[in-house]
Amino acid sequence: MKKGIVVLVVLLLAVCSTQVQAGEMDILVDMLVEKGVLNEKEAQQIEKVVRQKAQEEREQIVKETTEQLKEERLLLADAIPEWFRNTKLKGDLRLRYEMRSRDVGSDRYRARYRLRLGFVTKVNEKVDVGWALDSGGSDPRSTNQSMGNSFESPDIRLDMAYATYRPTSWLTLTGGKFKNPLWTPSDLLWDGDIRPEGASAVMQGSPTAGLDLFMNANYWILDEYKSSSQDPAMIVLQPGYKVALGKSMYLKQSFNYYNFINEQGTTFDYSSETNSLDADGNLLYEYDSIGTSAELGIKNPFDGVQLLALFGEYMENLDPSDDNQGWLVGAKIGHKKVKKLHDWQFKVTWRELERDAWLDIFPNSDAYGGKTDVEGLQTGFKYGLMKNVYAAVSYYKMARITGESNDEDLFQVDLNFKF
């Protein structure tokens, strides 16, 4: 009788008490076996019941905890605005050291950095809104910030603010301040930091296999006057195509037309001061231009090489009779993009941009300060150090086409982080 009572008590503890751990119950059962209260068979039965009950309790706790976490996540998700959940964030940081020297004038060495942070919010299935913040000052051709001035805190600028609408799969409409939508295989005409303001329409489609067609139509505002309605602006049309030449080659080409409005007889902020001016210091010519850009590429020409490409650009200002042309030829080899460890790319170009071929507010600021009336060599090498981190080395050897000789050498070493 006593033995049966003890067994009953042990079973009751095993089934009903959540505070009794399986290991503690094992000790208790062993003690009862040693005192002869329980035999081995009864002890095994008790241990089996205890372990089964402990397992059921653990599973119940896990289930309840999981359900509670799901409820909390749902409550948290409901508390976050929908636009925030539909927003994507990306950016990059670049650390740079550069050395610039000219035949005439002082050499300049400086350390610089660039931080860019962009946001894109999906408003609905057809509309996105984007904006970006960058380091640097108000110069549209530079988001670099030089280190110095007693550790001063630099400004952060609004670099982009735009909305895009996609009424169909082949048409994208954009308005505001946005990334340059033109296809440009080089920086002969456009610095990569320039963000046009106005409206753009990008059309693209593939009527047949191996052929892609595109068309960029743009109306961009260059300036706004309080005392006049003759605001400078530009219309840009760029039809083009990309065609497959067999399995491994392609040719991409665009035809570019730039129609400037009210630019003659005015002056622009951030001019490089190399275009021809009239007696009042205003632009002497119009800058309506035509041109073409092209790239011929071979995919996987060698082991470890994803791409070998030759590219070039040509443009001509239709107003002046001389000093009105610009052209560039170049080649690149390596990976299409440097994204991970051991990816690499090498590029070399030669350019010539005459004095009045193009407005001097647009060209790459690293090529002789963004001036026109310039020719020279550019080389660059990128190498992946790890995922989303790469080093880059660039060298510019530039000279003025006319006037006094004052060659410039620019050497840059960069460390880039993308996120």
C-alpha positions as CSV (number, residue, x, y, z in Angstrom):
1,M,0.0,0.0,0.0
2,K,2.8,2.4,0.9
3,K,4.6,1.6,-2.2
4,G,1.5,2.3,-4.3
5,I,1.0,5.7,-2.7
6,V,4.6,6.7,-3.4
7,V,4.3,5.7,-7.0
8,L,1.1,7.7,-7.3
9,V,2.7,10.8,-5.8
10,V,5.7,10.6,-8.1
11,L,3.5,10.3,-11.2
12,L,1.4,13.2,-10.0
13,L,4.5,15.3,-9.7
14,A,5.7,14.3,-13.1
15,V,2.4,15.1,-14.8
16,C,1.3,18.2,-13.0
17,S,4.4,20.1,-11.9
18,T,6.1,22.3,-14.5
19,Q,8.7,23.3,-11.9
20,V,10.2,19.7,-11.6
21,Q,12.9,19.2,-14.2
22,A,13.5,15.8,-15.8
23,G,17.0,15.5,-14.3
24,E,15.7,16.2,-10.8
25,M,13.0,13.6,-11.3
26,D,15.6,11.1,-12.3
27,I,17.5,11.7,-9.0
28,L,14.3,11.2,-7.1
29,V,13.4,8.0,-8.8
30,D,17.0,6.6,-8.3
31,M,16.7,7.3,-4.6
32,L,13.4,5.4,-4.4
33,V,14.9,2.4,-6.2
34,E,17.9,2.4,-3.8
35,K,15.5,2.3,-0.8
36,G,13.5,-0.5,-2.3
37,V,10.4,1.5,-2.7
38,L,10.4,1.1,-6.5
39,N,11.7,-1.7,-8.7
40,E,13.6,-1.1,-12.0
41,K,10.5,-1.6,-14.2
42,E,8.4,0.9,-12.2
43,A,11.3,3.4,-12.2
44,Q,11.5,3.1,-16.1
45,Q,7.8,3.7,-16.4
46,I,7.9,6.8,-14.2
47,E,10.9,8.2,-16.2
48,K,9.1,7.6,-19.5
49,V,6.0,9.5,-18.3
50,V,8.1,12.4,-16.9
51,R,10.1,12.8,-20.2
52,Q,7.0,12.6,-22.3
53,K,5.4,15.3,-20.2
54,A,8.5,17.5,-20.3
55,Q,8.6,17.2,-24.1
56,E,4.9,18.1,-24.5
57,E,5.5,21.1,-22.2
58,R,8.5,22.3,-24.3
59,E,6.5,22.0,-27.5
60,Q,3.6,23.9,-26.1
61,I,5.9,26.7,-24.9
62,V,7.5,26.9,-28.4
63,K,4.1,27.1,-30.0
64,E,2.8,29.8,-27.7
65,T,6.0,31.8,-28.1
66,T,6.0,31.5,-31.9
67,E,2.4,32.7,-32.0
68,Q,3.1,35.5,-29.7
69,L,6.1,36.7,-31.8
70,K,4.0,36.5,-35.0
71,E,1.4,38.7,-33.4
72,E,4.0,41.2,-32.2
73,R,5.6,41.3,-35.7
74,L,2.2,41.9,-37.2
75,L,1.5,44.7,-34.7
76,L,4.9,46.2,-35.4
77,A,4.4,45.9,-39.2
78,D,1.0,47.7,-38.8
79,A,2.7,50.4,-36.9
80,I,5.2,51.1,-39.7
81,P,3.8,53.4,-42.5
82,E,3.3,51.6,-45.8
83,W,5.4,54.0,-47.7
84,F,8.4,53.2,-45.4
85,R,8.0,49.5,-45.9
86,N,8.0,50.1,-49.7
87,T,11.2,52.2,-49.6
88,K,14.6,50.9,-50.8
89,L,17.9,52.5,-49.6
90,K,21.3,52.4,-51.3
91,G,24.4,54.4,-51.2
92,D,28.2,54.5,-51.4
93,L,31.2,56.1,-49.8
94,R,34.4,57.0,-51.6
95,L,37.7,57.9,-50.0
96,R,40.2,59.6,-52.4
97,Y,43.7,61.0,-52.5
98,E,44.6,63.1,-55.5
99,M,47.7,64.9,-56.8
100,R,47.3,67.6,-59.5
101,S,50.1,69.4,-61.2
102,R,50.4,71.8,-64.1
103,D,53.4,73.2,-66.0
104,V,52.5,76.7,-64.8
105,G,51.1,77.2,-61.3
106,S,51.3,75.4,-58.0
107,D,50.8,71.7,-57.5
108,R,47.9,70.6,-55.3
109,Y,47.6,67.5,-53.2
110,R,44.4,66.8,-51.2
111,A,42.4,64.1,-49.5
112,R,38.7,63.9,-50.3
113,Y,35.6,61.9,-49.6
114,R,32.2,61.5,-51.1
115,L,29.0,60.1,-49.5
116,R,25.8,59.4,-51.4
117,L,22.6,58.1,-50.0
118,G,19.5,57.4,-52.2
119,F,15.9,56.4,-51.5
120,V,13.2,55.1,-53.8
121,T,9.7,54.6,-52.6
122,K,7.1,52.5,-54.5
123,V,4.0,54.6,-54.4
124,N,2.0,52.0,-56.4
125,E,2.5,49.5,-59.2
126,K,3.2,52.3,-61.7
127,V,4.7,55.2,-59.7
128,D,7.9,55.6,-57.8
129,V,9.3,58.6,-55.9
130,G,13.0,59.0,-55.4
131,W,15.4,61.3,-53.6
132,A,19.0,61.4,-52.7
133,L,21.4,63.2,-50.3
134,D,25.0,63.8,-51.1
135,S,28.1,65.4,-49.7
136,G,29.8,68.4,-51.3
137,G,28.8,71.9,-52.1
138,S,26.5,73.4,-54.7
139,D,28.8,72.6,-57.7
140,P,26.7,70.4,-60.0
141,R,29.8,68.6,-61.2
142,S,31.2,67.5,-57.8
143,T,30.0,65.8,-54.7
144,N,33.5,65.6,-53.3
145,Q,34.4,67.1,-49.9
146,S,38.0,68.0,-49.3
147,M,39.4,67.2,-45.9
148,G,40.6,70.3,-44.0
149,N,39.3,73.6,-42.5
150,S,40.0,72.5,-38.9
151,F,37.6,69.5,-39.0
152,E,34.6,71.6,-40.1
153,S,31.3,69.8,-40.6
154,P,30.4,69.8,-44.3
155,D,27.0,70.3,-45.9
156,I,24.7,67.7,-47.1
157,R,22.8,68.6,-50.3
158,L,19.7,67.4,-52.0
159,D,21.1,65.7,-55.0
160,M,17.9,64.2,-56.5
161,A,14.2,64.6,-56.1
162,Y,12.0,63.0,-58.8
163,A,8.9,60.9,-59.6
164,T,8.7,58.2,-62.3
165,Y,5.6,56.9,-64.0
166,R,5.5,53.7,-66.1
167,P,2.2,53.6,-68.0
168,T,3.4,50.7,-70.0
169,S,6.3,48.2,-69.9
170,W,8.2,50.1,-72.7
171,L,7.8,53.7,-71.4
172,T,9.1,55.5,-68.3
173,L,8.3,59.1,-67.6
174,T,10.4,61.1,-65.1
175,G,10.1,64.6,-63.7
176,G,12.1,66.6,-61.2
177,K,15.9,66.4,-60.6
178,F,17.2,62.9,-61.5
179,K,20.1,60.9,-62.8
180,N,21.1,61.6,-66.4
181,P,19.1,59.1,-68.5
182,L,21.2,59.4,-71.7
183,W,23.3,56.5,-72.8
184,T,26.9,57.7,-72.7
185,P,29.8,55.3,-73.1
186,S,32.3,58.0,-71.9
187,D,32.4,61.3,-69.9
188,L,33.4,63.4,-72.9
189,L,30.3,65.6,-72.6
190,W,28.7,64.8,-69.3
191,D,30.2,64.7,-65.8
192,G,28.8,61.8,-63.9
193,D,27.6,63.9,-61.0
194,I,25.3,66.1,-63.1
195,R,21.6,65.7,-62.3
196,P,19.4,67.3,-65.0
197,E,16.2,69.1,-64.0
198,G,13.0,68.9,-66.0
199,A,11.2,66.0,-67.6
200,S,12.4,62.9,-69.5
201,A,10.8,60.1,-71.4
202,V,12.6,56.8,-71.9
203,M,11.2,54.3,-74.4
204,Q,12.7,50.9,-75.1
205,G,11.6,47.6,-76.7
206,S,12.8,44.5,-78.5
207,P,10.9,44.0,-81.8
208,T,12.9,40.9,-82.7
209,A,15.4,38.6,-80.9
210,G,18.8,40.1,-80.7
211,L,17.7,43.7,-81.3
212,D,16.9,46.3,-78.6
213,L,15.7,49.7,-79.5
214,F,15.6,52.8,-77.3
215,M,14.6,56.4,-77.4
216,N,15.4,59.2,-74.9
217,A,13.4,62.4,-75.2
218,N,14.1,65.2,-72.7
219,Y,13.3,68.8,-71.8
220,W,15.7,70.2,-69.3
221,I,15.8,73.6,-67.6
222,L,19.2,75.3,-67.5
223,D,18.2,78.6,-65.7
224,E,15.3,80.7,-64.5
225,Y,15.1,84.5,-64.6
226,K,12.9,86.6,-62.4
227,S,12.9,89.6,-64.9
228,S,12.5,87.7,-68.1
229,S,10.6,84.8,-69.7
230,Q,13.5,83.8,-71.9
231,D,14.7,81.1,-69.7
232,P,17.6,78.9,-71.0
233,A,16.6,75.3,-71.6
234,M,17.6,72.3,-73.8
235,I,15.8,69.6,-75.7
236,V,17.6,66.3,-76.1
237,L,16.6,63.5,-78.4
238,Q,18.6,60.2,-78.4
239,P,17.4,57.3,-80.5
240,G,19.5,54.2,-80.5
241,Y,19.8,50.5,-80.8
242,K,21.8,47.5,-79.5
243,V,22.2,44.5,-81.8
244,A,23.7,41.1,-81.2
245,L,26.4,40.1,-83.7
246,G,26.5,36.4,-83.3
247,K,26.6,34.8,-79.8
248,S,29.4,36.8,-78.2
249,M,29.5,40.2,-79.9
250,Y,27.2,43.2,-79.8
251,L,27.1,46.8,-81.2
252,K,25.3,49.6,-79.4
253,Q,24.9,53.0,-81.0
254,S,22.9,56.2,-80.4
255,F,22.3,59.3,-82.4
256,N,22.3,62.5,-80.3
257,Y,20.6,65.8,-81.0
258,Y,20.9,68.7,-78.6
259,N,18.7,71.8,-79.2
260,F,19.5,74.6,-76.8
261,I,17.0,77.4,-76.1
262,N,18.0,81.0,-75.1
263,E,21.6,80.1,-74.4
264,Q,23.3,82.5,-76.7
265,G,24.0,85.9,-75.2
266,T,23.7,84.6,-71.6
267,T,26.1,83.4,-68.9
268,F,25.9,80.3,-66.7
269,D,26.9,79.6,-63.2
270,Y,29.8,77.1,-62.8
271,S,31.2,77.9,-66.2
272,S,34.7,76.7,-66.8
273,E,35.3,80.0,-68.7
274,T,36.6,78.4,-71.9
275,N,33.7,79.0,-74.4
276,S,33.9,82.1,-76.7
277,L,32.3,85.2,-75.3
278,D,31.1,88.5,-76.8
279,A,32.2,92.0,-75.7
280,D,29.7,91.9,-72.8
281,G,31.1,88.6,-71.5
282,N,28.1,86.5,-72.7
283,L,28.1,83.4,-74.8
284,L,29.0,84.3,-78.4
285,Y,27.5,81.2,-80.1
286,E,24.5,78.9,-80.0
287,Y,25.2,75.3,-79.0
288,D,22.7,73.2,-81.0
289,S,24.7,70.0,-81.7
290,I,24.5,66.6,-83.3
291,G,26.6,63.5,-82.7
292,T,26.8,59.8,-82.2
293,S,28.0,57.4,-79.6
294,A,28.9,53.7,-80.1
295,E,30.3,50.6,-78.4
296,L,31.5,47.4,-79.9
297,G,31.9,44.6,-77.4
298,I,33.0,41.0,-77.2
299,K,31.7,38.9,-74.3
300,N,34.1,36.4,-72.6
301,P,36.9,36.8,-75.2
302,F,39.5,35.2,-72.9
303,D,39.5,33.1,-69.7
304,G,38.8,35.4,-66.7
305,V,37.7,38.3,-69.0
306,Q,34.0,39.0,-69.2
307,L,34.2,41.9,-71.7
308,L,36.5,43.5,-74.2
309,A,34.9,46.7,-75.7
310,L,35.9,49.5,-78.0
311,F,33.8,52.7,-77.7
312,G,33.7,56.3,-79.0
313,E,31.8,59.5,-79.3
314,Y,31.6,62.3,-81.8
315,M,29.7,65.6,-81.7
316,E,29.6,68.9,-83.6
317,N,28.2,72.3,-82.7
318,L,26.2,73.6,-85.7
319,D,26.8,77.3,-85.2
320,P,30.5,78.2,-85.3
321,S,32.5,77.2,-88.3
322,D,35.6,76.2,-86.4
323,D,36.6,75.0,-82.9
324,N,33.2,73.2,-82.9
325,Q,34.0,69.5,-82.7
326,G,34.6,66.9,-80.0
327,W,35.5,63.3,-80.1
328,L,36.7,60.4,-77.9
329,V,38.0,56.9,-78.6
330,G,38.6,54.3,-75.9
331,A,38.8,50.7,-74.9
332,K,38.0,48.7,-71.7
333,I,38.7,45.1,-70.7
334,G,37.9,42.9,-67.7
335,H,34.7,42.5,-65.8
336,K,31.5,44.4,-66.8
337,K,31.3,45.7,-63.2
338,V,33.7,45.4,-60.3
339,K,31.5,43.9,-57.5
340,K,33.5,41.3,-55.6
341,L,36.9,40.0,-54.7
342,H,39.3,39.8,-57.7
343,D,37.0,41.5,-60.2
344,W,38.9,44.0,-62.3
345,Q,38.6,46.4,-65.2
346,F,41.0,48.5,-67.1
347,K,40.1,51.5,-69.3
348,V,41.9,53.9,-71.5
349,T,40.6,56.9,-73.6
350,W,41.9,59.7,-75.7
351,R,39.7,62.8,-76.1
352,E,39.6,66.1,-77.9
353,L,37.0,68.7,-77.1
354,E,37.3,72.0,-78.9
355,R,36.5,75.4,-77.4
356,D,33.0,75.8,-78.7
357,A,32.0,72.2,-79.4
358,W,30.0,72.1,-76.1
359,L,28.9,74.2,-73.2
360,D,31.7,74.3,-70.7
361,I,29.3,73.7,-67.7
362,F,28.9,70.0,-68.5
363,P,32.2,68.1,-69.1
364,N,34.0,65.9,-66.6
365,S,35.5,68.1,-63.9
366,D,38.5,65.7,-63.6
367,A,39.5,66.3,-67.2
368,Y,41.4,69.7,-66.9
369,G,38.8,71.1,-64.5
370,G,35.9,70.4,-66.9
371,K,37.1,72.9,-69.5
372,T,36.6,72.7,-73.3
373,D,39.6,73.4,-75.6
374,V,41.2,70.3,-74.1
375,E,42.8,67.1,-75.3
376,G,44.5,64.3,-73.6
377,L,44.8,60.7,-72.2
378,Q,42.9,59.1,-69.4
379,T,43.6,55.7,-67.9
380,G,41.9,53.9,-65.1
381,F,42.1,50.5,-63.2
382,K,39.6,49.1,-60.7
383,Y,40.2,46.0,-58.6
384,G,37.7,44.2,-56.2
385,L,39.1,43.9,-52.7
386,M,36.0,42.1,-51.3
387,K,32.2,42.1,-52.0
388,N,31.1,45.7,-52.6
389,V,34.5,47.1,-51.9
390,Y,37.0,48.0,-54.6
391,A,40.1,50.2,-55.2
392,A,40.6,52.4,-58.2
393,V,43.5,54.3,-59.7
394,S,43.0,57.0,-62.4
395,Y,45.5,59.1,-64.4
396,Y,44.7,62.1,-66.6
397,K,47.3,63.7,-68.9
398,M,45.6,66.7,-70.4
399,A,46.6,69.8,-72.3
400,R,45.0,72.9,-73.9
401,I,44.4,72.6,-77.7
402,T,45.1,76.3,-78.3
403,G,46.8,79.1,-76.5
404,E,49.7,78.8,-74.2
405,S,50.9,75.4,-73.2
406,N,50.0,74.4,-69.7
407,D,49.8,70.6,-69.5
408,E,48.1,69.0,-66.5
409,D,48.7,65.7,-64.7
410,L,46.1,64.3,-62.3
411,F,46.6,61.2,-60.3
412,Q,43.8,59.7,-58.1
413,V,43.7,56.8,-55.8
414,D,40.2,55.7,-54.6
415,L,38.7,53.3,-52.1
416,N,35.0,52.7,-52.8
417,F,32.4,51.1,-50.5
418,K,28.9,50.3,-51.8
419,F,25.9,49.5,-49.7
